[in-house]
Amino acid sequence: MSTALATTEKRSVFILTNHIATGPWSYRGASDAVMKIRKQIGAVGYDIHALRHTTATELCIAGADDETIAAVTGQSAKMVQHYTRTVRQRVHALRSKDFRD
């Protein structure tokens, strides 16, 4: 992913922009684009909230901080806490093994 970002022409401070690259991609725009692809691949049952939840969870497990998770998912810090609440205990428990060894 870092290679793709490094080699992509920068037209904005945002990674995903609106169609004229003057601001971030809107939630509605992203949702419509994702729905179009979901229909094409027969995945209408997988909504954008589930994808955000999965992304937040996987980033949390990988050790990303809340600020990074919020930047990737486009969520507020409060929503990151909500989306990662169930996995956070497991992450802390796994990290605590280092203290016991």
C-alpha positions in Angstrom: 0.0 0.0 0.0 2.8 2.4 0.8 4.3 1.9 -2.6 0.9 2.7 -4.3 0.6 5.9 -2.2 4.2 6.9 -2.9 3.8 6.5 -6.7 0.4 8.1 -7.0 0.2 11.7 -8.2 -0.8 14.0 -5.4 -3.7 16.3 -6.3 -4.9 17.0 -2.8 -4.0 16.6 0.9 -6.8 13.9 0.9 -6.2 10.4 -0.3 -9.8 9.9 -1.5 -11.1 13.2 -3.0 -14.3 14.4 -4.5 -14.5 14.4 -8.3 -12.7 17.7 -8.7 -10.1 17.0 -6.1 -10.9 20.0 -3.9 -12.0 18.2 -0.8 -12.5 14.8 0.8 -14.7 12.2 -0.8 -18.2 12.6 0.7 -19.7 9.8 2.7 -22.6 9.7 0.1 -20.1 9.5 -2.8 -18.2 6.7 -1.2 -21.3 4.8 -0.3 -22.7 5.1 -3.9 -19.4 3.9 -5.3 -19.2 1.0 -2.9 -22.8 0.0 -3.7 -22.1 0.0 -7.4 -19.2 -2.4 -6.9 -21.2 -4.5 -4.4 -23.9 -4.9 -7.0 -21.4 -5.9 -9.7 -19.9 -8.6 -7.5 -23.0 -9.8 -5.8 -22.1 -8.5 -2.4 -25.1 -6.3 -1.6 -25.4 -8.0 1.8 -22.1 -6.5 2.9 -22.7 -2.9 3.8 -20.2 -0.1 4.2 -20.7 -0.1 8.0 -19.6 -3.7 8.1 -16.6 -2.9 6.0 -15.7 0.0 8.3 -16.1 -2.2 11.4 -13.9 -4.9 9.9 -11.2 -2.3 8.9 -11.3 -0.7 12.4 -11.1 -4.1 14.1 -8.2 -5.3 11.9 -6.2 -2.1 12.4 -6.8 -2.3 16.2 -5.5 -5.9 16.2 -2.5 -4.8 14.1 -1.6 -2.2 16.8 -2.8 1.0 15.1 -3.7 3.9 17.4 -7.2 5.4 17.5 -6.1 8.5 15.5 -4.8 6.3 12.7 -7.9 4.1 12.7 -10.1 7.3 12.6 -8.0 8.6 9.6 -8.4 5.4 7.7 -12.1 4.8 8.4 -13.2 8.5 8.4 -14.8 8.0 11.9 -14.6 10.2 15.0 -12.6 9.0 17.9 -15.8 8.1 19.7 -16.9 5.9 16.8 -13.5 4.3 16.7 -13.9 3.4 20.4 -17.3 2.0 19.7 -16.3 -0.1 16.7 -13.2 -1.5 18.4 -14.7 -2.0 21.9 -15.1 -5.8 21.6 -11.7 -6.5 20.2 -9.8 -4.0 22.4 -9.9 -6.3 25.4 -8.5 -9.2 23.4 -5.7 -7.0 22.0 -4.8 -5.9 25.6 -4.9 -9.4 26.8 -2.6 -10.6 24.0 -0.1 -7.8 24.7 -0.1 -8.5 28.4 1.7 -11.8 27.6 4.9 -9.8 27.0 4.7 -8.7 30.7 4.4 -12.2 31.9 7.4 -13.6 29.9 
